[in-house]
Amino acid sequence: MLTSGRTGWLDVAKGLGILFVMTVHSVIPLVNAITVHLSAFAIPLFFVIAGMTHNTDKYRHDLRRLISARGRQLMVPYVILYVLMMALFVPLRPYIDTYLTPDQLLFWFLYGSGPPQSATHLWFLPVLFFGLVLFAALERFAYSLWPPLRFTFIVLLPYGAEVITSLFTPVLVPWHANAVMVAAAFAFIGSELRRLWLLRDTPVQASRTIAVLPLVVTLLLLTSTMNGFTDLAVDNLGANIWLYMASGALGSLSVLIGAYLLSSARSRVCNLLTVFGCHSQVIYEFHPLTFYFVPLFLAVIGFSAESILSSYTSTWPFRLILAVAISLPMTIYVVERHPVLRFVFRGTTTPRFARFSESTGP
């Protein structure tokens, strides 16, 4: 595991990652250069960080402890927030187009995946949980293997995901079993980054790390352009799963290097990104609610329903600004100050900064 003295820049990386996720969520369903390039790595980044920060010594011989800890962190909020969403859809349905009935929501909740093309953002929580558990289970055997043999997991897991996807296409895979395997593969990439290299403290190693950034970014732009827009929530991995793995790894590496550079500068931007990173899970869970404020405001000032719908794609910058401006204060000053809300959004009543532990995020 990375020591606490060397994880500050990882919070910066998570802060950048959650901002990229919010940007993609703000822009879609519009597919453009922003969504194509950011969707290539915004979600994989958190899988990579999960592998980097995984406490191998702590969990290698105690997988049940990992399941308990990460289950509380990820699955408790998933279940509670999904149930709350189902409950809210009942009174809201007569007044707004919720696009899903409560019974449809219940079906997709039990199915663990979907609905097609309309999956809620909560899909990420169980995928991260099961992906981390799968990675930890395999890592118990891979830890002592010859390094080239460990890399076989990075190949075999995506191949298995591709096979499962082909068996269910065009139906979504139950409980995102394919995405879970992809998540585990990215976690292995993060684990290998920690083993082999990862921003050593020596000036020579740091300078070499910085020097490769332009090449990594160039390769990222090339692979993400070739692969196109991706959405792991609905089994859309673009043109090729291997391009998705490549762009996800390259994008994650770019963000990690960028975060390292920013953390060295110790600027206000770095501090703000650190705060975003520390609260990334709650921000991820909360921010889609802010998207409803833009159409609500337009309706209040007199726009017709047709005008609001037609202007949806062009108003994405306002959705992003509101998401950033509202989500962080709500997290710090509302969620983190109330034990019940902390339990709903994080699966624990413990204040965020009262303890230090490895955090899988977002």
TORDO-417759 format. One line per field, with one value per residue (C-alpha): x, y, z; residue in three letters. Coordinates in Angstrom, 3 decimals. Example, Ala and Ser with C-alpha at 12.3 -4.5 7.8 and 13.67 -1.06 7.14 Angstrom:
2
u	[12.300|13.670]
v	[-4.500|-1.060]
w	[7.800|7.140]
type	[ALA|SER]
This chain:
362
u	[0.000|1.111|2.016|-0.025|2.791|2.592|-1.148|-1.917|-1.440|-3.836|-6.593|-5.693|-5.999|-9.405|-10.420|-9.523|-11.295|-14.574|-14.539|-14.081|-16.952|-19.211|-18.255|-19.185|-22.475|-23.221|-22.586|-24.212|-26.252|-24.251|-21.264|-18.373|-14.645|-15.220|-17.263|-15.182|-11.853|-13.016|-15.222|-12.158|-10.565|-12.704|-14.227|-11.207|-9.101|-10.934|-10.445|-6.717|-6.492|-8.341|-5.637|-2.869|-4.191|-5.292|-3.806|-2.321|-0.848|-4.077|-6.502|-4.522|-5.458|-8.665|-10.933|-14.011|-12.632|-12.336|-15.874|-17.186|-15.308|-15.961|-19.504|-20.336|-18.594|-20.100|-23.052|-24.849|-25.104|-26.033|-28.985|-30.193|-29.941|-31.587|-34.482|-34.851|-34.894|-37.637|-39.614|-39.256|-40.404|-43.868|-44.874|-42.944|-44.461|-47.685|-45.697|-42.537|-41.451|-39.426|-39.049|-39.315|-42.143|-41.408|-42.004|-39.537|-36.979|-37.523|-36.997|-33.711|-32.598|-33.089|-31.525|-28.504|-27.992|-29.920|-32.261|-30.773|-29.465|-30.821|-28.737|-28.527|-25.125|-25.360|-24.223|-20.626|-20.818|-21.485|-19.104|-16.303|-17.161|-17.325|-14.393|-12.225|-13.266|-12.479|-9.119|-8.286|-9.230|-7.032|-4.246|-3.817|-2.444|-0.819|1.166|4.124|4.080|6.777|5.794|4.994|2.563|0.785|0.212|-1.788|-4.651|-4.747|-5.339|-7.518|-10.019|-10.979|-11.144|-13.552|-15.595|-15.796|-16.997|-19.699|-20.856|-21.158|-23.291|-25.864|-25.819|-28.062|-29.297|-27.252|-25.210|-26.821|-25.127|-22.545|-20.455|-18.482|-17.801|-16.695|-14.023|-12.906|-12.715|-10.563|-8.238|-7.741|-7.126|-4.321|-2.899|-2.921|-1.272|1.478|2.021|2.648|5.040|7.067|7.393|4.871|6.525|9.485|10.710|14.101|14.539|15.820|12.801|10.418|11.970|11.643|8.015|7.270|9.087|6.771|3.582|3.366|3.815|1.171|-1.345|-0.696|-1.281|-4.419|-5.887|-5.063|-6.573|-9.675|-10.339|-10.045|-12.322|-15.006|-17.466|-17.748|-20.219|-19.397|-22.782|-24.583|-21.874|-20.620|-16.848|-16.465|-14.988|-12.775|-12.345|-8.550|-8.639|-10.775|-8.218|-5.383|-7.091|-8.223|-4.678|-3.120|-5.696|-5.272|-1.509|-1.893|-4.082|-1.739|1.274|-0.701|-1.844|1.743|2.834|-0.053|0.552|4.191|3.076|0.942|-1.424|-5.015|-6.142|-4.310|-5.958|-9.402|-8.811|-7.676|-10.955|-12.886|-10.882|-11.474|-15.231|-15.412|-17.804|-20.476|-20.054|-20.446|-23.631|-25.142|-24.233|-26.867|-29.592|-28.246|-28.944|-32.660|-32.074|-31.390|-34.702|-36.514|-35.058|-35.944|-39.502|-39.798|-38.738|-41.284|-39.655|-41.983|-41.399|-40.478|-37.916|-36.376|-36.080|-34.579|-32.024|-30.883|-27.652|-26.619|-27.076|-24.517|-22.014|-24.638|-25.306|-21.591|-21.179|-24.128|-22.927|-19.514|-20.847|-23.527|-22.174|-19.067|-20.760|-23.650|-21.168|-19.088|-21.755|-24.756|-23.849|-20.683|-22.358|-25.170|-24.516|-27.606|-26.592|-23.041|-24.460|-26.694|-23.912|-20.846|-22.138|-20.635|-21.454|-17.767|-16.794|-14.660|-11.522|-11.686|-9.680|-7.139|-7.609|-7.051|-9.943|-11.096|-13.282|-14.807]
v	[0.000|3.575|5.306|8.203|10.643|9.869|9.786|13.515|13.788|10.844|13.014|15.600|12.883|11.893|15.540|15.854|12.561|13.572|16.879|14.954|12.609|15.580|17.144|14.012|13.706|17.364|17.058|13.695|12.709|15.000|13.155|15.465|15.723|16.363|13.242|11.063|11.826|12.133|9.039|7.070|7.300|9.224|6.063|3.739|6.234|5.325|1.616|2.238|4.245|1.474|-0.967|1.447|2.052|-1.511|-2.660|-5.975|-6.907|-6.138|-8.019|-10.793|-13.338|-11.668|-11.149|-11.053|-7.927|-6.240|-7.281|-5.876|-2.578|-1.881|-3.231|-0.586|2.117|1.319|-1.077|0.540|3.918|2.121|0.334|3.291|5.850|3.516|2.833|6.568|7.192|4.602|6.216|9.700|8.584|7.784|11.338|13.007|10.969|13.036|16.281|15.532|12.973|10.524|8.262|5.156|3.844|2.691|-0.946|-0.623|0.842|-2.107|-4.586|-3.023|-2.810|-6.564|-7.217|-5.164|-3.520|-1.064|0.228|0.210|3.642|5.118|3.558|5.682|6.883|4.570|1.652|2.589|1.738|-2.024|-2.324|-0.776|-2.985|-6.291|-5.302|-4.595|-7.866|-9.815|-8.071|-8.773|-12.446|-12.884|-10.731|-13.193|-15.648|-13.140|-11.276|-13.653|-14.506|-13.577|-10.071|-11.128|-13.687|-11.016|-9.060|-11.981|-10.930|-7.565|-9.476|-12.351|-10.245|-7.971|-11.032|-12.641|-9.436|-9.459|-13.068|-12.375|-9.288|-11.233|-13.877|-11.313|-8.772|-6.867|-7.376|-5.784|-8.167|-8.811|-6.946|-5.612|-8.777|-7.700|-4.233|-5.858|-7.800|-4.627|-2.841|-5.651|-5.431|-1.698|-2.372|-4.742|-1.948|0.329|-2.346|-2.799|0.962|0.964|-1.987|-0.942|2.787|5.452|8.774|7.878|10.510|10.950|14.039|11.919|9.623|12.562|14.334|11.191|10.906|14.468|13.967|11.158|13.193|14.675|11.207|9.677|12.435|12.089|8.342|8.912|11.287|8.833|5.761|7.538|9.035|5.600|4.030|6.721|7.520|4.907|4.254|1.287|1.602|0.363|-2.006|0.485|0.104|1.790|0.179|-2.263|-3.345|-3.292|0.328|1.037|-0.618|1.283|4.681|4.062|3.232|6.126|8.611|7.448|7.772|11.284|12.358|10.789|12.614|15.858|15.444|14.886|18.109|20.097|18.773|19.848|23.419|23.596|26.127|27.038|25.010|22.024|22.529|22.755|19.602|17.835|18.706|17.468|14.267|13.658|14.018|12.467|9.646|11.922|14.433|11.626|10.415|13.875|15.914|14.576|16.139|19.591|19.004|19.518|23.117|24.414|23.269|24.319|27.827|28.041|26.970|29.592|32.428|31.366|28.943|26.355|22.629|22.290|25.092|23.601|20.193|21.588|23.649|20.772|20.011|23.659|24.378|21.814|24.470|25.753|22.223|21.716|25.058|24.325|20.796|22.064|25.058|23.158|19.643|20.512|22.911|20.455|17.688|19.649|21.709|19.368|15.719|15.667|17.476|14.975|11.343|10.049|11.665|10.397|6.899|7.356|8.626|6.861|3.918|5.217|7.819|8.648|12.175|12.158|13.634|11.814|8.883|7.967|4.876|3.757|5.073|3.483|6.414|8.222]
w	[0.000|-0.613|2.605|3.914|3.163|-0.527|-1.121|-1.130|-4.869|-5.328|-3.849|-6.488|-9.141|-7.783|-7.761|-11.434|-12.120|-10.501|-12.403|-15.653|-14.733|-13.964|-17.290|-19.236|-17.359|-18.107|-21.848|-22.687|-24.658|-26.934|-28.381|-29.175|-28.559|-24.859|-24.236|-26.559|-24.896|-21.279|-21.331|-22.400|-18.945|-16.413|-14.895|-15.432|-13.458|-10.257|-10.885|-11.394|-8.172|-6.342|-7.428|-6.488|-2.978|-2.247|1.051|-0.047|3.309|5.138|2.902|1.220|3.878|5.040|2.046|4.278|5.929|2.540|1.600|4.868|4.638|0.973|1.202|3.787|1.770|-1.626|-1.432|1.510|-0.314|-3.537|-1.957|0.103|-2.717|-5.226|-2.853|-2.205|-5.951|-6.415|-3.609|-5.114|-8.534|-7.131|-6.061|-8.905|-11.716|-12.082|-12.390|-14.365|-16.927|-14.839|-17.952|-15.729|-13.598|-10.026|-10.979|-13.869|-11.480|-9.148|-11.977|-13.055|-9.423|-9.037|-12.451|-11.381|-14.757|-16.881|-18.023|-21.548|-22.559|-19.312|-16.561|-13.443|-12.308|-9.278|-11.472|-10.677|-6.972|-7.244|-10.215|-8.171|-5.194|-7.065|-9.277|-6.247|-4.584|-7.771|-8.060|-4.409|-4.763|-7.853|-6.429|-3.569|-6.115|-8.471|-5.849|-5.789|-9.502|-11.985|-13.274|-16.882|-15.479|-13.451|-16.650|-18.031|-15.739|-17.515|-20.758|-19.568|-17.641|-20.594|-22.824|-20.348|-20.282|-24.076|-24.095|-21.495|-23.372|-26.625|-24.901|-23.715|-26.569|-27.214|-23.641|-20.878|-18.745|-15.331|-12.486|-14.952|-14.682|-17.757|-16.328|-13.062|-14.955|-16.729|-13.374|-11.947|-14.962|-14.414|-10.724|-11.776|-13.928|-10.890|-8.784|-11.359|-11.584|-7.852|-8.111|-11.126|-11.046|-9.972|-9.335|-7.207|-4.816|-6.514|-8.747|-11.635|-11.602|-11.264|-14.258|-16.351|-15.315|-16.398|-19.692|-20.807|-20.252|-23.800|-25.321|-23.037|-23.821|-27.566|-27.438|-25.365|-27.945|-30.717|-29.046|-27.740|-31.190|-32.773|-30.153|-30.034|-27.261|-24.507|-21.709|-19.518|-17.778|-20.905|-22.181|-24.760|-24.878|-28.241|-31.316|-29.425|-25.804|-26.208|-27.347|-24.294|-22.032|-23.718|-23.576|-19.996|-18.910|-20.837|-19.572|-15.994|-16.305|-17.724|-14.817|-12.259|-13.685|-13.886|-10.293|-9.187|-10.897|-9.429|-5.920|-6.158|-6.867|-3.671|-5.244|-4.400|-7.378|-5.960|-2.570|-4.150|-6.191|-3.027|-1.333|-4.378|-4.313|-0.607|-1.109|-4.563|-3.638|-2.182|-5.015|-7.538|-5.883|-5.427|-8.521|-10.991|-8.814|-9.706|-13.405|-12.786|-11.679|-15.205|-16.788|-13.598|-13.856|-17.553|-16.760|-14.014|-16.351|-18.946|-21.390|-22.875|-22.376|-26.056|-25.839|-22.697|-24.338|-27.552|-25.626|-23.414|-25.276|-25.556|-21.848|-20.653|-19.432|-16.993|-15.740|-15.147|-13.345|-11.074|-10.403|-9.312|-7.394|-5.471|-4.973|-2.953|-0.467|-0.037|0.680|3.195|4.957|4.802|4.243|6.352|9.259|9.739|10.766|8.982|5.697|6.089|6.428|3.374|1.121|2.560|4.567|7.814|10.444|10.975|9.832|6.694|8.218|11.550|10.230|7.591|5.492|1.944|-0.127|-3.324|-4.380|-5.983]
type	[MET|LEU|THR|SER|GLY|ARG|THR|GLY|TRP|LEU|ASP|VAL|ALA|LYS|GLY|LEU|GLY|ILE|LEU|PHE|VAL|MET|THR|VAL|HIS|SER|VAL|ILE|PRO|LEU|VAL|ASN|ALA|ILE|THR|VAL|HIS|LEU|SER|ALA|PHE|ALA|ILE|PRO|LEU|PHE|PHE|VAL|ILE|ALA|GLY|MET|THR|HIS|ASN|THR|ASP|LYS|TYR|ARG|HIS|ASP|LEU|ARG|ARG|LEU|ILE|SER|ALA|ARG|GLY|ARG|GLN|LEU|MET|VAL|PRO|TYR|VAL|ILE|LEU|TYR|VAL|LEU|MET|MET|ALA|LEU|PHE|VAL|PRO|LEU|ARG|PRO|TYR|ILE|ASP|THR|TYR|LEU|THR|PRO|ASP|GLN|LEU|LEU|PHE|TRP|PHE|LEU|TYR|GLY|SER|GLY|PRO|PRO|GLN|SER|ALA|THR|HIS|LEU|TRP|PHE|LEU|PRO|VAL|LEU|PHE|PHE|GLY|LEU|VAL|LEU|PHE|ALA|ALA|LEU|GLU|ARG|PHE|ALA|TYR|SER|LEU|TRP|PRO|PRO|LEU|ARG|PHE|THR|PHE|ILE|VAL|LEU|LEU|PRO|TYR|GLY|ALA|GLU|VAL|ILE|THR|SER|LEU|PHE|THR|PRO|VAL|LEU|VAL|PRO|TRP|HIS|ALA|ASN|ALA|VAL|MET|VAL|ALA|ALA|ALA|PHE|ALA|PHE|ILE|GLY|SER|GLU|LEU|ARG|ARG|LEU|TRP|LEU|LEU|ARG|ASP|THR|PRO|VAL|GLN|ALA|SER|ARG|THR|ILE|ALA|VAL|LEU|PRO|LEU|VAL|VAL|THR|LEU|LEU|LEU|LEU|THR|SER|THR|MET|ASN|GLY|PHE|THR|ASP|LEU|ALA|VAL|ASP|ASN|LEU|GLY|ALA|ASN|ILE|TRP|LEU|TYR|MET|ALA|SER|GLY|ALA|LEU|GLY|SER|LEU|SER|VAL|LEU|ILE|GLY|ALA|TYR|LEU|LEU|SER|SER|ALA|ARG|SER|ARG|VAL|CYS|ASN|LEU|LEU|THR|VAL|PHE|GLY|CYS|HIS|SER|GLN|VAL|ILE|TYR|GLU|PHE|HIS|PRO|LEU|THR|PHE|TYR|PHE|VAL|PRO|LEU|PHE|LEU|ALA|VAL|ILE|GLY|PHE|SER|ALA|GLU|SER|ILE|LEU|SER|SER|TYR|THR|SER|THR|TRP|PRO|PHE|ARG|LEU|ILE|LEU|ALA|VAL|ALA|ILE|SER|LEU|PRO|MET|THR|ILE|TYR|VAL|VAL|GLU|ARG|HIS|PRO|VAL|LEU|ARG|PHE|VAL|PHE|ARG|GLY|THR|THR|THR|PRO|ARG|PHE|ALA|ARG|PHE|SER|GLU|SER|THR|GLY|PRO]
